[in-house]
Amino acid sequence: IKVIREKGYSKAAKKSGRELGSGVIDAYIHNDRVGVLLFLACETDFVAKSDEFKELAHQIAMQIAAVPAENAEELLSQNYIRDEKLTIEGLITAAIAKIGENIKVEEFTRYEV
């Protein structure tokens, strides 16, 4: 598993310089008290429309609702709420390795009442 993860990180590093021309905006509302808008970017519209990419965006939006972050850098270093052994950066890196495109959290906003 460790070797597979390292290969995934290597693939993700190679793709990190690619231009991001598409993406998706995900909205998540939790208990009518916390709301998140997230823009997750990718390279192509084909990937942006895929269920796997949309699910990744939704999981990250839920993370932001559960654990506030000031910026993308802080978000990426957080432990993933569904698997404490994994960071958000690791979650995205695994998706990059699987999907084959560069993925980046462009911006997000969290609202709380």
DOVO-936222 format. One line per field, with one value per residue: x, y, z of N, C-alpha, C, CB in turn; residue number from 0; residue in one letter. Coordinates in nm, 4 decimals. Last residue first. Glycine has a CB too. Layout:
<fikols>
n.east [X  ...]
n.north [Y  ...]
n.up [Z  ...]
ca.east [X  ...]
ca.north [Y  ...]
ca.up [Z  ...]
c.east [X  ...]
c.north [Y  ...]
c.up [Z  ...]
cb.east [X  ...]
cb.north [Y  ...]
cb.up [Z  ...]
lumvex [NUM  ...]
koldren [a  ...]
</fikols>
This chain:
<fikols>
n.east [-2.4107  -2.1476  -1.9888  -1.6992  -1.5739  -1.2853  -1.0905  -0.9513  -0.8014  -0.7275  -0.5836  -0.4798  -0.5789  -0.6258  -0.7765  -0.5812  -0.4165  -0.6102  -0.6989  -0.4695  -0.4606  -0.6879  -0.6061  -0.3777  -0.5015  -0.6418  -0.4859  -0.5585  -0.6276  -0.8959  -1.1431  -1.3361  -1.1986  -0.8537  -0.6568  -0.5270  -0.3833  -0.5722  -0.6515  -0.4265  -0.4375  -0.6802  -0.7780  -0.8995  -1.1442  -1.3469  -1.4797  -1.7315  -1.7147  -1.4927  -1.5983  -1.7928  -1.6206  -1.5009  -1.7224  -1.7806  -1.5533  -1.5849  -1.8211  -1.7302  -1.5512  -1.7311  -1.9010  -1.7795  -1.7477  -1.4746  -1.3861  -1.4767  -1.3506  -1.0201  -0.8677  -1.0255  -1.1161  -1.3764  -1.5093  -1.7717  -1.9491  -2.1334  -2.2941  -2.4689  -2.7383  -2.8928  -2.7384  -2.5257  -2.4905  -2.2773  -2.2054  -1.9429  -1.8522  -1.5840  -1.3887  -1.1204  -0.8540  -0.5400  -0.2348  0.0112  0.1750  0.0999  0.1684  0.3801  0.2526  0.0921  0.2851  0.3850  0.1622  0.1376  0.3683  0.3048  0.0867  0.2212  0.3876  0.1961  0.0836]
n.north [3.0396  3.0517  2.9689  2.9608  2.9228  2.8640  2.7848  2.5639  2.2792  2.0890  1.8397  1.7023  1.3637  1.0996  0.9604  0.8534  1.0666  1.2448  1.1052  1.1153  1.3926  1.4308  1.2920  1.4353  1.6771  1.5902  1.2904  0.9959  0.8925  0.9490  0.9573  1.1523  1.3918  1.4145  1.6615  1.9440  2.0535  2.1769  2.3960  2.5594  2.6187  2.7541  2.9046  2.8558  2.6125  2.4114  2.1157  2.0835  2.2269  2.1058  1.8494  1.9033  1.9712  1.7222  1.5783  1.7213  1.6675  1.3884  1.3842  1.4950  1.2925  1.0777  1.1634  1.4190  1.6760  1.7126  1.5488  1.7076  1.9476  1.9276  1.9837  2.1364  2.2757  2.3527  2.5770  2.5689  2.6914  2.5891  2.6633  2.5838  2.5601  2.3556  2.1206  2.2273  2.2380  2.2933  2.3066  2.3233  2.3731  2.2402  2.2753  2.3857  2.4240  2.4377  2.3182  2.1351  2.0895  1.8451  1.6055  1.5159  1.4747  1.2539  1.0539  1.0521  0.9715  0.7125  0.5964  0.6028  0.4241  0.1893  0.1629  0.1205  -0.1198]
n.up [1.1137  0.8817  0.5759  0.3856  0.0639  -0.1454  -0.4385  -0.5544  -0.5009  -0.7927  -0.9935  -1.3008  -1.3796  -1.3185  -1.1315  -0.9537  -0.8863  -0.7902  -0.5647  -0.4088  -0.3713  -0.2131  0.0157  0.0874  0.1572  0.3757  0.5074  0.6883  0.9242  0.9651  0.7618  0.7646  0.7861  0.7308  0.8838  0.6984  0.4930  0.3317  0.4923  0.4794  0.2047  0.1736  0.4923  0.7369  0.8111  1.0306  0.9883  0.8644  0.6264  0.5128  0.4700  0.2800  0.0685  0.0262  -0.0655  -0.3007  -0.4555  -0.4816  -0.6320  -0.8715  -0.9470  -0.9855  -1.1879  -1.4097  -1.4949  -1.4823  -1.6903  -1.9071  -1.8805  -1.7341  -1.4974  -1.2079  -0.8875  -0.6833  -0.4802  -0.2469  0.0182  0.3014  0.6101  0.9002  0.9577  0.8565  0.8776  0.6327  0.2887  0.0180  -0.3231  -0.5577  -0.8825  -1.0759  -1.3793  -1.5960  -1.6377  -1.5185  -1.6523  -1.4637  -1.2514  -1.1404  -1.2506  -1.0993  -0.8548  -0.9142  -0.9469  -0.6832  -0.5411  -0.6523  -0.5554  -0.2836  -0.2789  -0.3481  -0.1259  0.0758  0.0000]
ca.east [-2.5073  -2.2049  -2.0804  -1.7771  -1.6283  -1.4038  -1.1370  -0.9267  -0.9026  -0.6862  -0.7014  -0.4488  -0.5731  -0.5255  -0.8447  -0.6865  -0.3565  -0.5286  -0.7921  -0.5215  -0.3522  -0.6819  -0.7308  -0.3669  -0.4034  -0.7168  -0.5082  -0.5445  -0.4928  -0.7976  -1.0275  -1.3811  -1.2926  -0.9835  -0.6905  -0.6188  -0.3071  -0.4991  -0.7442  -0.4690  -0.3188  -0.6620  -0.7352  -0.8867  -1.0083  -1.3185  -1.3559  -1.7030  -1.8248  -1.4862  -1.4819  -1.8344  -1.7132  -1.4179  -1.6510  -1.8775  -1.5871  -1.4667  -1.8204  -1.8347  -1.5015  -1.6193  -1.9550  -1.7816  -1.8832  -1.5604  -1.3636  -1.5114  -1.4932  -1.1172  -0.8211  -0.9592  -1.0769  -1.2716  -1.4725  -1.6367  -1.9381  -2.0029  -2.2979  -2.3366  -2.6571  -2.9389  -2.8350  -2.5353  -2.5561  -2.3167  -2.2657  -2.0284  -1.8831  -1.7205  -1.4103  -1.2588  -0.9461  -0.6742  -0.3332  -0.0857  0.2004  0.0728  0.0511  0.4025  0.3545  0.0289  0.1988  0.4732  0.2193  0.0310  0.3518  0.4198  0.0666  0.1152  0.4470  0.2852  0.0000]
ca.north [3.1235  2.9889  3.0573  2.8921  3.0145  2.8207  2.8737  2.7019  2.3598  2.1886  1.8856  1.7891  1.5079  1.1317  1.0283  0.7691  0.9431  1.2811  1.1306  0.9845  1.3248  1.4901  1.2566  1.2952  1.6741  1.6345  1.4351  1.0608  0.8602  1.0328  0.8698  1.0136  1.3548  1.3911  1.5201  1.8844  1.9882  2.0615  2.2869  2.5038  2.5551  2.6222  2.9083  2.9942  2.6434  2.5375  2.1684  2.0197  2.2537  2.2478  1.8680  1.8553  2.0721  1.8344  1.5338  1.7180  1.8059  1.4438  1.3270  1.5642  1.4268  1.0655  1.1426  1.2804  1.6212  1.7946  1.5071  1.5659  1.9430  1.9156  2.0227  2.0263  2.2876  2.2533  2.5664  2.5244  2.6960  2.5943  2.6480  2.5983  2.6500  2.4934  2.1570  2.1337  2.3010  2.1998  2.3745  2.2396  2.4433  2.2329  2.2434  2.3506  2.5016  2.3984  2.4259  2.1467  2.2079  1.9682  1.6728  1.5409  1.5792  1.3822  1.0919  1.0826  1.1027  0.8105  0.6103  0.6790  0.5660  0.2409  0.1797  0.2359  0.0000]
ca.up [1.1852  0.9999  0.6488  0.4891  0.1627  -0.0719  -0.3323  -0.5964  -0.4335  -0.6935  -0.9186  -1.1891  -1.4065  -1.4197  -1.2419  -1.0104  -0.9368  -0.9066  -0.6748  -0.4497  -0.4428  -0.3469  -0.0511  0.0480  0.0480  0.2573  0.5042  0.5590  0.8777  1.0339  0.7782  0.7484  0.8927  0.6696  0.8728  0.7960  0.6001  0.2799  0.4624  0.6087  0.2636  0.1131  0.3526  0.6913  0.7680  0.9611  1.0477  0.9930  0.7196  0.5456  0.5569  0.4131  0.1220  0.0719  0.0553  -0.1911  -0.4199  -0.4153  -0.4969  -0.7956  -0.9181  -0.8918  -1.0535  -1.3614  -1.4989  -1.3958  -1.5513  -1.8978  -1.8513  -1.8435  -1.6307  -1.2767  -1.0277  -0.7031  -0.6208  -0.2814  -0.1271  0.2341  0.4653  0.8396  1.0410  0.8356  0.9829  0.7444  0.4038  0.1239  -0.2087  -0.4734  -0.7578  -1.0276  -1.2387  -1.5682  -1.7186  -1.4776  -1.6401  -1.5722  -1.3322  -1.0657  -1.3062  -1.2417  -0.8651  -0.8829  -1.0592  -0.7948  -0.5128  -0.6693  -0.7001  -0.3318  -0.2436  -0.4354  -0.2590  0.0828  0.0000]
c.east [-2.4939  -2.2945  -2.1341  -1.8592  -1.7137  -1.4454  -1.2595  -0.9680  -0.8711  -0.8088  -0.6531  -0.5793  -0.5326  -0.5181  -0.7478  -0.7474  -0.4606  -0.4693  -0.7161  -0.6174  -0.3961  -0.5751  -0.7307  -0.4892  -0.3847  -0.6239  -0.5920  -0.5675  -0.4585  -0.6531  -0.9136  -1.2685  -1.3385  -1.0789  -0.8327  -0.6329  -0.3963  -0.4228  -0.6691  -0.5626  -0.3527  -0.5435  -0.7116  -0.8543  -1.0069  -1.1701  -1.3187  -1.5836  -1.7937  -1.5972  -1.4736  -1.7208  -1.7625  -1.5065  -1.5647  -1.8115  -1.6817  -1.4948  -1.7003  -1.8403  -1.6022  -1.5650  -1.8440  -1.8334  -1.8926  -1.7022  -1.4556  -1.4964  -1.5409  -1.2606  -0.9304  -0.9242  -1.0093  -1.2408  -1.3533  -1.6201  -1.7927  -2.0240  -2.1597  -2.3505  -2.5197  -2.8598  -2.8834  -2.6279  -2.5702  -2.3742  -2.3092  -2.0787  -1.9794  -1.7337  -1.5572  -1.2732  -1.0928  -0.7747  -0.4716  -0.1891  0.0995  0.0944  0.0276  0.2882  0.3808  0.1288  0.1371  0.3932  0.3102  0.0813  0.2436  0.4130  0.1806  0.0898  0.3444  0.3466  0.0869]
c.north [3.0949  3.0883  2.9815  2.9953  2.9325  2.9292  2.8144  2.8006  2.5041  2.2554  1.9809  1.8375  1.5824  1.2769  1.0628  0.8304  0.8563  1.1558  1.1670  0.9999  1.1879  1.4218  1.3074  1.2457  1.5316  1.6369  1.4687  1.2107  0.9346  1.0066  0.9532  0.9119  1.2091  1.3370  1.5091  1.7338  1.9211  1.9856  2.1610  2.3849  2.4892  2.5485  2.7660  3.0033  2.7859  2.5532  2.2958  2.0814  2.1998  2.2853  2.0129  1.8705  2.0314  1.9445  1.6463  1.6758  1.8090  1.5866  1.3778  1.5138  1.5060  1.2030  1.1374  1.2723  1.4796  1.7400  1.5840  1.5158  1.7983  1.9106  2.0258  2.0736  2.1606  2.2494  2.4729  2.5226  2.6658  2.6024  2.6638  2.5729  2.6779  2.5960  2.3014  2.1904  2.1957  2.2795  2.2692  2.3241  2.3541  2.3173  2.2411  2.3231  2.4743  2.4855  2.3697  2.2555  2.2293  2.0954  1.8110  1.6221  1.6146  1.4967  1.2294  1.1266  1.1469  0.9516  0.7135  0.6989  0.6517  0.3878  0.2387  0.2655  0.1245]
c.up [1.3331  1.0713  0.7691  0.5632  0.2579  0.0252  -0.2645  -0.4880  -0.4672  -0.6318  -0.8117  -1.1251  -1.2803  -1.4590  -1.3550  -1.1363  -1.0068  -0.9699  -0.8023  -0.5670  -0.4921  -0.4311  -0.1956  -0.0269  -0.0033  0.1365  0.3809  0.5731  0.7492  0.9891  0.8348  0.7624  0.8830  0.7755  0.8193  0.7744  0.7051  0.3884  0.4209  0.5893  0.3973  0.1734  0.3021  0.5426  0.7140  0.9262  0.9727  1.0654  0.8585  0.6439  0.6043  0.5138  0.2611  0.1297  0.1126  -0.0590  -0.3004  -0.3692  -0.4171  -0.6516  -0.8351  -0.8508  -0.9485  -1.2182  -1.4423  -1.3889  -1.4577  -1.7545  -1.8349  -1.7926  -1.7363  -1.4179  -1.0781  -0.8520  -0.6297  -0.4324  -0.1608  0.0836  0.4053  0.6901  0.9794  0.9164  0.9749  0.8527  0.5126  0.2405  -0.1087  -0.3567  -0.6810  -0.9011  -1.2049  -1.4187  -1.6902  -1.5514  -1.6073  -1.5436  -1.4435  -1.1474  -1.2443  -1.3032  -1.0115  -0.8970  -1.0366  -0.9172  -0.6272  -0.6455  -0.7311  -0.4827  -0.2959  -0.4071  -0.3555  -0.0541  0.0000]
cb.east [-2.6536  -2.0944  -2.1975  -1.6849  -1.7112  -1.3776  -1.1691  -1.0017  -0.9047  -0.5936  -0.7814  -0.3615  -0.7096  -0.5509  -0.9132  -0.7954  -0.2909  -0.4160  -0.8906  -0.5921  -0.2293  -0.6539  -0.8512  -0.3444  -0.2680  -0.7802  -0.3721  -0.6424  -0.4792  -0.8084  -0.9866  -1.4467  -1.4137  -0.9718  -0.6763  -0.7564  -0.2176  -0.4030  -0.8419  -0.5384  -0.2062  -0.6435  -0.6066  -0.7794  -0.9579  -1.3633  -1.2386  -1.6783  -1.9551  -1.4967  -1.3519  -1.8794  -1.8336  -1.3313  -1.5631  -1.9927  -1.6508  -1.3441  -1.8182  -1.9713  -1.4705  -1.5071  -2.0372  -1.6414  -1.9337  -1.5633  -1.2160  -1.4236  -1.5727  -1.0880  -0.7139  -1.0501  -0.9839  -1.3146  -1.4399  -1.6078  -1.9840  -1.9160  -2.3935  -2.2322  -2.6395  -3.0853  -2.7734  -2.3947  -2.6964  -2.1952  -2.3861  -1.9513  -1.9447  -1.7617  -1.3389  -1.3035  -0.9189  -0.6922  -0.3389  -0.1555  0.3360  0.1596  -0.0719  0.4186  0.4852  -0.0296  0.0882  0.5596  0.2973  -0.0842  0.3164  0.5501  0.0544  -0.0146  0.4999  0.3959  -0.0945]
cb.north [3.0978  2.9373  3.1072  2.8131  3.1300  2.6882  3.0137  2.7324  2.3350  2.2949  1.7656  1.9088  1.5602  1.0528  1.1556  0.7452  0.8649  1.3797  1.2432  0.9145  1.3109  1.6410  1.3140  1.2096  1.7319  1.7752  1.5137  1.0004  0.7099  1.0110  0.8022  0.9969  1.4463  1.2929  1.4471  1.9515  2.0897  2.1063  2.3284  2.6120  2.6587  2.6353  2.9940  3.0654  2.5415  2.6550  2.0624  1.8725  2.1921  2.3331  1.8281  1.7072  2.0917  1.8901  1.4107  1.6224  1.8790  1.4405  1.1728  1.5455  1.5013  0.9811  1.0137  1.2188  1.6216  1.9389  1.5289  1.4827  2.0132  1.7911  1.9295  1.8977  2.4067  2.1115  2.7067  2.3847  2.8358  2.4702  2.7487  2.5001  2.5902  2.5042  2.1339  2.1042  2.3615  2.1122  2.4639  2.1130  2.5874  2.0862  2.3426  2.2272  2.4761  2.4108  2.5085  2.0131  2.1997  1.9729  1.5864  1.4083  1.5340  1.3802  0.9873  0.9611  1.1002  0.7801  0.4743  0.6085  0.5830  0.1604  0.0444  0.2120  0.0007]
cb.up [1.1362  1.0945  0.5570  0.5875  0.0956  0.0028  -0.3882  -0.7262  -0.2770  -0.7577  -0.8555  -1.2350  -1.4586  -1.5394  -1.1914  -0.9070  -0.8223  -0.8663  -0.6374  -0.3317  -0.3530  -0.3381  0.0258  0.1690  0.0949  0.2804  0.5028  0.4570  0.8559  1.1828  0.6427  0.6139  0.8886  0.5497  1.0105  0.7874  0.6679  0.1729  0.3521  0.6935  0.2829  -0.0371  0.3365  0.7713  0.6602  1.0469  1.0415  0.9724  0.6678  0.4178  0.4832  0.4061  0.0263  -0.0446  0.0238  -0.2253  -0.5399  -0.5099  -0.5036  -0.8632  -1.0483  -0.9542  -1.0489  -1.3697  -1.6405  -1.4455  -1.5107  -1.9924  -1.9625  -1.9260  -1.6749  -1.2801  -1.0463  -0.6492  -0.6830  -0.2223  -0.1856  0.2705  0.4035  0.9045  1.1804  0.8712  1.1180  0.8030  0.3648  0.1707  -0.2520  -0.4219  -0.7839  -1.0008  -1.1502  -1.6526  -1.8610  -1.3232  -1.7700  -1.5948  -1.3907  -0.9435  -1.2861  -1.3167  -0.7969  -0.7407  -1.0797  -0.8288  -0.3800  -0.5754  -0.7644  -0.2939  -0.0909  -0.4170  -0.3130  0.1867  0.1213]
lumvex [112  111  110  109  108  107  106  105  104  103  102  101  100  99  98  97  96  95  94  93  92  91  90  89  88  87  86  85  84  83  82  81  80  79  78  77  76  75  74  73  72  71  70  69  68  67  66  65  64  63  62  61  60  59  58  57  56  55  54  53  52  51  50  49  48  47  46  45  44  43  42  41  40  39  38  37  36  35  34  33  32  31  30  29  28  27  26  25  24  23  22  21  20  19  18  17  16  15  14  13  12  11  10  9  8  7  6  5  4  3  2  1  0]
koldren [v  e  y  r  t  f  e  e  v  k  i  n  e  g  i  k  a  i  a  a  t  i  l  g  e  i  t  l  k  e  d  r  i  y  n  q  s  l  l  e  e  a  n  e  a  p  v  a  a  i  q  m  a  i  q  h  a  l  e  k  f  e  d  s  k  a  v  f  d  t  e  c  a  l  f  l  l  v  g  v  r  d  n  h  i  y  a  d  i  v  g  s  g  l  e  r  g  s  k  k  a  a  k  s  y  g  k  e  r  i  v  k  i]
</fikols>
